[in-house]
Amino acid sequence: MEIVVPSKYRGIVVITNVEETVTGIVNVEVELMKSIKPRQRGGLLRELEDELCMKNHNVRIWNKPLGDRNSLRTLRGVKL
């Protein structure tokens, strides 16, 4: 299944992985191309999912994490 990023979101998010489960749910993993505050990021991803759900109501958006950016854990040598 091919999922295309709507033009409104090009340059902001990129699709990194698409998987369809046996139940028909389409998990779409996206990565943000630039840093966005959590408050704005949640709304942006929700709007993207709503727009993609207009074509296929089984689409679920997952944001690919950037990794552990907690400096205290890094300083203590904790690895996740």
Secondary structure, 3 states (H helix, E strand, C coil): CCCCCCHHHCCCEEEEEEEECCCCCEEEEEEECCCCCHHHHHHHHHHHHHHHHCCCCCEEEEECCCCCCCHHHHHHCCCC
